[in-house]
Amino acid sequence: DALKLPFGDNTFNAATMGYGLRNVVSIPDAFTEIKRVLQPGAKAAILDFHKPSDERVANFQRLYLDNLVVPAATLAGMKEEYEYIMPSLEAFPTGPEQEMMAIEAGFTSATHHELA
């Protein structure tokens, strides 16, 4: 549970999360919990899908997920595991909103990088 990590305060010198931030009940609470277990000055890196700021990229992402990823997952018997991605992206905070949440959780800086 990313909101109740079983570690003491200031335990780690780094933290990573891959494709998990969209799946927590409370993103601000997840940032707070990650910050809690990090040593002072430690960094966190989070990789996840994002809402593209470029509408053309957003349209491609939607097309790709709806017409390639979900149908392929359906054929592989994993429809449920993938069909939630697009709806979860629609509710996901933007990069700048995530940066603000990280700062509010106690991180001294936060930077969002769009990879596409």
N, C-alpha and C positions, 0 to 999 in steps of 0.2 A: 504494500500500500504506500504509494508515493506521498501520502498525506500524513503518514505515521511511520517514518523510517525507524527501524529498530537499532539506532546508533546514537551515541552520545553527541552532545554539542561539540563543535570544532574537531571532528574526527578526521575528515578527509582533506587532502590538498587539491582535489579536483572532483567534479561530478559531471556525468554525461547522462543524457536521456535521448533515446531514439524512438520516434513515432509514438511517444507516450503522452505528451502534453495535452493533446486533443482529447485524451481518454480519461483524464482525472475529473473528479466531481467539481473541484474548485482550482482553477489555474493560479489565482493569487495565493491560495494556501499551499499549493505545490511549490511555488517560488519561495515562500517563507520557510517551508520545511527543508528545501535544498540548501538555502542560506544557513539554516540552523546547524546542519551537519558539516558545513565547510569551515576550514580554518580561516582565520583572518587573511584576506588577500587572495584566497583561493578562487579559482574560476569554475564556472559551469558552462557547458556547451550542450545545446539542445538542437536536435535535428528533427524536423517534422515537415509535413506539407504546410503550405501557407496560402493565403488569399493573394494571388498576384495583383499588383497595383496596375499593371498594364492589361486593359480589357481584352486585347487579342490573346495574351498568354492565358488569361482566365478562361476565355472561350475554348482555347485548345485544351486546357486542363480538364474542363468539363466534358468535352468531346472525347478525349482520351480515356477518362475514367468511365464514362457512361457507355462508350461504344467498343472499348477494347478490354480494359481491365476487368470490369464487372462481368461481361460475357465470358471472358476466359476463366475467371474464377468460378463462374456458374458451371461451366463445363468440367472443371476440376472438383466440383462438389464443395466449393468454399464461398458460395454467394454471400452468405451472411457476414463473413469476415471482411468482405470488400465493399458491399453495397452501402455501408454506412459512411464511407469516406467522404463523398460529396456533401451529404447533409452535415457532417461534422465540420467540414471546411466552411460552410455557410455560417455556422455559429462561432467559428474560431476567431479570436481577436486578431486584428492586424498586427504587423510587425511593430509599428510605433506603440500600439496599445500594450503589447507584450513587454516592450522595453520599459514602459511606465510601470507596469505591474512588478517587474523585477526591481526597479528602483524603490518602489513603495515597500517591497519585501526586505529592503536593506542592502541590496547590491549597490556598489558605488558607481558602477557604469553598466550599461547594457547596450548591445548593438545587434541589430537584426540584419542579416544578409539574405537577399533573395537570390537563389541559385538559378532561377529561370524567370 
